Amino acid sequence: MIHAAWPWMLLCLPLPWLLARALPPARPQGVALFLPFAAALAGAAPAAAIRQMPRWRKWLFALVWLLLVLAAIRPQWLGDPEAIAATGRRLLLAVDVSGSMASQDMAGGATRLQVVQKVAGDFIRRRHGDQVGLILFGTRPYLQAPLTPDLDTVGQFLNEAMIGVAGTQTAIGDAIGLAIKRLKQDSIRSGHQGDTVLILLTDGSSNAGAMPPLEAARMAAQAGLRIYTIGVGGAAQDGFFGVSGNSDLDEDTLQSIAKITGGEYFRATDAADLERVYGRIDQLEPSAARQQWVRPRDEWFAWPLGLALLLSLPAVLGSGRAWR
């Protein structure tokens, strides 16, 4: 799409005609420097020179002026809109990928991890303007995606997560410790002073790792890291074949982690519950900015300006007598 940056320059289009009608004829002046081509025009007044000028030269001068005005309005070619990153809140997701996340006790027969991948993926895509990172943890925590405004890449890494990739046990304290370490490193590197949030999602109790969860929570509070904890899995129920659902979830620890750091604890027994949880987090931690777009611009003023320069050579150098 073609766009004019300075369209008001079109007001200059009738300027030569107005000046020719408004200004009086030039009077001969004493010369200090002799120019041969100027001597040929010295005996004629501007109005007379214009009347004696061949028609083709008049049109050539008019075309040169039109090209100059066209260059002055700065024509630009606008490309397709492109999304740009706007850095706001820093948000880390710590997702449990231990062996128990393969349990199919969520609605629809999907595993716990599959439900998390779908719902959390939608949540990530809504975080326009924020930096989002991803930690996968089991027996050990791993940084799968560093803090980045590239939400599509973080969502892709989440969708590619597999059960047991980080071990079959659950190290909640170590996952929090890794989040603290990464946020501190990012703050030193970028100087970011905005809010930092960790969303920790698990379906069990901490049974691995070197750092106790509550100690890690106190360190997170000192570092200014707010933690929202989410317990997933079907509700525990006594049945004919024993207890069904998630009976291993340590809700007391998750509630304590959230309380110590100024966050909240949520319980999600199915996909609808999890969607409501992420909707609630969206309200508590709204994204810092709407997605911003920019249209790349290519300046085209050089083309009419260059063409005007080329056409001005025969228009100025060629006298009326030489070209008749």
C-alpha positions in Angstrom: 0.0 0.0 0.0 1.3 3.4 -1.0 1.3 6.2 1.7 2.3 9.9 1.6 4.1 10.9 4.8 3.9 14.7 4.0 0.7 15.1 1.8 0.5 18.9 2.7 3.5 19.5 0.4 1.0 19.2 -2.5 0.1 22.8 -1.7 3.4 23.8 -3.4 2.2 22.5 -6.7 0.8 25.8 -8.1 3.7 27.8 -6.6 5.6 28.5 -10.0 2.4 29.7 -11.6 1.6 32.0 -8.7 5.1 33.4 -8.6 5.1 34.1 -12.3 1.9 36.1 -12.0 2.7 37.9 -8.8 6.3 38.9 -9.2 7.4 41.8 -11.4 9.8 41.2 -14.3 13.4 41.1 -13.3 15.5 44.2 -14.1 19.0 44.0 -15.6 21.7 44.3 -12.9 25.4 44.9 -13.2 27.3 41.7 -13.4 30.5 40.7 -11.5 30.8 37.3 -13.1 30.2 36.5 -16.7 28.3 33.3 -17.5 28.0 32.5 -21.2 24.6 30.7 -21.0 23.2 33.5 -18.8 24.2 36.1 -21.4 21.8 34.5 -23.9 18.9 35.1 -21.6 20.0 38.5 -20.3 18.1 40.5 -22.9 14.8 38.9 -22.3 12.4 39.4 -19.4 11.1 36.3 -17.6 7.6 36.6 -19.0 9.0 37.1 -22.6 11.4 34.2 -22.2 8.5 31.9 -21.1 6.4 33.0 -24.1 9.2 32.4 -26.5 10.0 29.0 -25.0 9.1 25.9 -27.1 6.0 24.1 -25.9 7.9 20.9 -25.2 10.3 22.7 -22.8 7.3 24.2 -20.9 5.9 20.7 -20.4 9.3 19.4 -19.4 9.7 22.1 -16.8 6.2 21.3 -15.5 7.0 17.6 -15.3 10.2 18.3 -13.4 8.3 20.5 -10.9 5.6 17.8 -10.5 8.3 15.2 -9.8 9.9 17.4 -7.2 6.6 17.9 -5.4 6.0 14.2 -5.6 9.3 13.5 -3.9 8.5 16.2 -1.3 5.4 14.4 -0.1 7.6 11.4 0.7 5.8 8.5 -0.9 6.2 5.3 1.1 5.3 1.6 0.5 3.7 0.1 3.6 4.3 -3.6 4.1 2.1 -6.1 5.9 1.6 -5.5 9.6 4.2 -7.3 11.8 3.9 -7.9 15.6 6.5 -6.4 17.8 7.5 -7.4 21.2 6.6 -5.2 24.1 8.3 -6.2 27.4 6.1 -6.1 30.4 5.6 -8.6 33.2 8.0 -11.6 33.6 6.1 -14.9 34.0 7.5 -18.4 34.4 5.5 -21.6 34.2 6.8 -24.6 36.1 5.0 -27.7 34.8 5.2 -31.1 36.5 6.1 -33.9 34.0 6.6 -36.7 36.5 5.2 -40.1 35.9 1.9 -39.4 37.6 1.0 -36.8 35.0 0.2 -39.7 32.7 -2.9 -40.5 34.8 -6.2 -40.3 32.8 -8.5 -39.0 35.5 -9.4 -35.7 33.9 -12.6 -35.3 31.9 -12.6 -36.7 28.4 -10.1 -39.5 29.0 -7.1 -37.2 28.5 -4.0 -37.4 30.6 -3.3 -34.7 33.1 -0.4 -33.4 31.0 -2.5 -33.3 27.9 -5.1 -31.1 29.6 -2.4 -28.8 31.0 -0.8 -28.5 27.6 -4.0 -27.4 26.0 -5.2 -25.0 28.7 -1.8 -23.6 29.6 -1.0 -23.1 25.9 -4.1 -20.9 25.5 -3.0 -19.0 28.6 0.5 -18.4 27.1 -0.9 -17.0 23.9 -2.9 -14.4 25.7 0.1 -12.9 27.5 0.7 -10.2 24.9 3.4 -7.8 26.0 4.9 -10.1 28.7 8.0 -12.3 28.8 7.2 -15.9 29.4 9.5 -18.8 30.2 8.9 -22.5 30.8 10.4 -24.9 33.4 9.7 -28.6 33.2 10.4 -30.6 36.4 10.2 -34.1 37.7 13.1 -35.6 39.7 15.1 -32.6 38.4 14.0 -29.2 37.0 15.1 -28.1 33.5 14.7 -24.7 31.9 12.9 -25.6 28.6 12.4 -22.0 27.4 14.1 -18.9 28.8 12.1 -15.7 29.4 11.1 -14.4 25.9 8.3 -12.4 24.3 8.1 -15.1 21.6 4.9 -16.7 22.9 4.5 -19.1 20.0 7.9 -20.8 20.7 7.1 -21.2 24.4 3.7 -22.7 23.6 5.4 -25.1 21.1 7.9 -26.2 23.8 5.1 -26.9 26.2 3.2 -29.0 23.6 6.4 -31.1 23.0 6.8 -31.9 26.7 6.8 -35.6 27.5 6.1 -37.6 30.6 9.2 -38.6 32.5 11.6 -36.4 30.5 12.8 -34.9 33.8 12.5 -38.1 35.9 9.5 -39.8 37.4 9.5 -38.1 40.9 8.6 -34.6 41.9 11.1 -31.9 43.1 8.9 -28.9 43.8 11.6 -27.0 45.9 14.2 -27.4 43.2 11.8 -26.1 40.5 11.2 -22.9 42.6 15.0 -22.6 43.2 15.7 -22.7 39.4 13.0 -20.1 38.8 14.7 -17.8 41.4 18.1 -18.3 39.8 16.8 -17.5 36.3 14.9 -14.4 37.3 18.0 -13.1 39.2 20.2 -13.7 36.2 17.7 -12.0 33.9 17.4 -9.0 36.2 21.2 -8.5 36.2 21.4 -8.8 32.5 18.4 -6.7 31.4 17.9 -4.4 34.5 14.2 -5.3 34.5 12.4 -4.0 37.6 8.9 -5.2 36.8 6.7 -7.9 38.4 7.9 -11.4 38.5 5.5 -14.3 38.7 5.8 -18.1 38.9 2.9 -20.4 38.1 3.7 -23.8 39.5 1.5 -26.7 38.4 1.8 -30.2 39.9 -0.3 -33.2 40.7 1.7 -34.7 43.6 3.8 -34.1 46.7 7.5 -33.1 46.7 9.5 -36.4 47.1 12.8 -35.5 45.4 15.3 -32.7 45.2 17.8 -31.0 47.4 15.7 -28.0 48.5 12.6 -28.3 50.7 9.6 -26.5 49.1 8.8 -24.2 52.0 12.4 -23.1 52.3 12.4 -22.4 48.6 9.2 -20.4 49.0 10.8 -18.2 51.7 13.7 -17.5 49.3 11.3 -16.6 46.6 9.5 -14.2 48.8 12.8 -12.5 49.6 13.6 -12.3 45.9 10.2 -10.7 45.2 8.9 -13.7 43.3 5.1 -14.3 43.6 4.0 -17.9 43.2 0.6 -19.2 42.1 0.3 -22.9 42.8 -2.1 -25.2 40.9 -3.0 -28.7 42.0 -4.3 -30.9 39.1 -5.9 -34.3 39.0 -9.4 -35.8 39.6 -10.9 -35.5 43.0 -10.0 -38.5 45.3 -13.0 -40.8 45.7 -13.5 -44.2 47.4 -14.7 -46.8 45.0 -15.3 -50.5 44.7 -11.7 -51.0 43.5 -10.1 -48.6 46.0 -9.4 -44.9 45.9 -9.7 -43.2 42.5 -8.6 -39.8 41.4 -5.6 -37.9 42.8 -4.9 -38.9 46.4 -1.2 -37.9 46.4 -1.6 -34.2 46.1 0.0 -32.2 49.0 -2.4 -29.3 49.1 -1.2 -28.0 52.4 2.3 -27.5 51.0 1.0 -25.8 47.9 -1.2 -23.5 49.9 1.7 -22.6 52.2 4.0 -21.8 49.2 1.4 -19.5 47.7 0.7 -17.8 51.1 4.4 -17.2 51.8 5.0 -15.5 48.5 1.8 -13.5 48.2 0.2 -15.7 45.6 -2.8 -18.0 45.6 -3.5 -21.7 45.5 -6.0 -23.2 43.0 -7.4 -26.7 42.6 -8.2 -28.0 39.1 -10.0 -31.4 38.8 -10.8 -31.1 35.0 -10.1 -28.9 32.0 -13.0 -26.5 32.8 -11.6 -26.0 36.3 -8.1 -25.3 34.9 -9.5 -22.8 32.4 -11.2 -21.0 35.2 -7.9 -21.0 37.2 -6.0 -19.4 34.3 -8.8 -16.9 33.8 -8.5 -16.0 37.5 -4.7 -15.6 37.1 -5.3 -13.3 34.1 -7.4 -11.1 36.4 -4.9 -11.1 39.2 -1.9 -10.6 36.8 -3.2 -8.9 33.7 -0.9 -8.8 30.7 1.2 -5.7 30.7 0.2 -4.5 27.2 -1.9 -5.3 24.2 0.0 -6.8 21.3 1.6 -4.0 19.2 1.9 -4.0 15.5 4.1 -2.1 13.1 4.1 -1.7 9.3 7.5 -1.6 7.7 8.0 1.4 5.4 10.1 1.7 2.3 10.9 5.3 1.2 10.2 5.9 -2.5 11.1 9.7 -2.7 14.4 8.9 -4.3 12.8 7.7 -7.5 10.9 10.9 -8.5 13.8 13.0 -7.2 16.3 11.2 -9.4 14.0 11.3 -12.4 13.5 15.1 -11.9 17.3 15.5 -11.8 17.7 13.7 -15.1 15.0 15.6 -16.9 16.2 18.9 -15.5 19.5 18.6 -17.5 17.9 19.0 -21.0 15.4 21.4 -19.7 18.0 23.9 -18.3 21.0 23.4 -20.6 19.0 23.4 -23.9 18.2 27.0 -25.0 15.2 27.8 -27.0 17.2 28.5 -30.2 19.3 25.3 -29.8 16.3 23.0 -29.7 14.0 24.5 -32.3 
